[in-house]
């Protein structure tokens, strides 16, 4: 297991933030899924149905008019640009070419986004993720780097978004230490 990937979003923190006049919430539909492990090969063992399952998830999200799709890692089976391109094709098939009609995405890198990488190719894995994770949207407040013990400072693709008044913090990493620290004086 090579990655630590999760979202920091809790009901108690949302309730606390809701009391603060800085945030105002509106009804928001959020869909969460993970471990799709998309490939371009429909005969690939455990991932043989990954494209079909992804289509089902996205169709359900569209039918339910979901505002936010959270993907908590392993959208693709490994750091392969073809798998991300296939994700884009599926997205366009479901939502069309006009990305302004897409729901907002909050997506972290899971261990599969790092598979088949080494020190020379980790930058490519991060680049593929950043290109396809739809980080830079109108909801983006800050791209950040969180220090995770045992990895370089720029190893992940971390960011903070506020969607319909709800704060989302996405932290990706290439370490499974389970510890995250940041300078408390850094404001998001």
N, C-alpha and C positions, 0 to 999 in steps of 0.2 A: 504494500500500500504506500504510494508515493505522494499522496496529496491530502491536504486539509482544505475542505471546501464547505462553506455553510453561509447561511444568512443570519444576521442579528436582527431579529424582529420579534418582540414579545408583546403579549397583550398588556402586561403591566406597564411596560415602557410607553406603549401607545396611549394607555389611559392617563399616564402621568403627563405625556406630551399634550394630550387632549385638553388638559386643564390649563395649559400654557397658551396664552393668546397668540404666540408665534405660529402655531399650527391650527388649521381648521380643516376638518375631515369632511369628506362627502362619501356617500355610499360607493364602495368600490368592489367589483368582482375580481377575485384573485384565483388563478389556477396554479397549482404547483405539481411539477413532475420531475423525475430524475431518472438516470440510468437507462436512457434510451439506447445509447451506444450505437448510433447510426453508422452504417457502412454503405458502400455502393454495391455490395455483393449480396444478393438475396439468398445465396446458398452457404452462408457463413455461420454454421453452427448455432450458437446461442443468440446471435444477432440476425438470424435469417429473416425475422419479421419486424426488424427495427423500423424500417420505412413505413410499413403498414400501420404500426402502432403510433408512430409520430403523426401520421396523417389523421388517425382517429382522434388523437389528443387535440390536435390543432382544429379539426372540424368541430369537435365538441366546444372548444373555446370560442370559435367563431359563432356557432349556433347560440351559445349562452351570452354572447356579447361581453366577453371577459375584458376587463380593463388592463390587467397585469398578468403576464405569464412569468412565473418564477421557475427557472430550471436550475435545480441545485446540483449541477454537475453531471458529467458523462452524457452529454447530448450526442457526442461523436465517440466512436470506439477508440480512436487514437489521433495523434496530431498529424492528420492527413488533410491537406487542403481540398482534395476531392470530396471528402465527407462533408466538409463545411459547405462546399458549392452545392452538394446534393440537398443539404438542409435549406439553402436559399431557394432552390428549385421547388421544393415541397412547400415552403412558405408562400412563394409566388403563386403556386397552383391553388392554394387555399384562400389567401387574402388578396391576390391580385398584385399588380406592379406598383400601385400607389402606396408607398410605405406610410403615408400620413394616415391611412386607414388601419394600420396595424395596431395591435395592443402594445402597451409598453412592456419591454422585456427586462427582467432582472435575472441575470445568468451568472453563475460562478463556474470556474474551472474545477472539474473533478479529476480524480486520478486518471481517468481514461483520456482526458485532453492532454495529459503529459506522457501517455504510453509511447514507447518507441522514440524517446528523446534521450539525449545525453547533454553534456555541457555545451556542445557545439550547436545543438538544435533546439534547446529550450527557448531561445529567442524567437525561433520560428513558431513554436507552439503558442507562445504568448501573442505573437503577431496575428496568427490565424484567429485566435479567440477574440482579440480586440476588434478585428475587422468584422466579425460576424455576430458579436454579442449585443450589438446595438446599444453601446454604452453612451455614445454622444448624441443624446436626444435633448429636447427642450426641458426634460425633467432632471437632467444631470446637474448636480450642485457642485461636485468636486470629484476629480480623479485623485486617488490617494495611494500611498504606499504604506502598508502596515508592516512592522518588523515582526517576523515570525522566527523564533530561534532556529538556527540550523539552515537557514536559506539566505540567499542574497537579498538585499533590500528591494531590488527591482524584479523579483521573481514572479510576482503575481500581477493580476489586473484588478485592482481594488477600486471601488467607486461608491459614491453616495448619491442617491436620487431621492427626490420628494415627488411622489405621485399622488395626486388628489389629496394633498396634505399629509400623506403617510410617508414617514421616512424609511428608506430601505438602504441598508449598508451591505455591500457585497464584498467579501474577502476571499480571495483565491490564494492558494499557496502550493508549494512543492514539497512541503514537509508534513509529516504526520505526527509531529510532537504534541499537537493539541493545545499549544500555548500561543496566545496572541497578546502582544503588548503594543502600546503606543504612548506617545508623550501626551499626557493629559492636558497640556497647555495647547496642543494642536486642536484647533476647532474645525469641525467638519463643515 
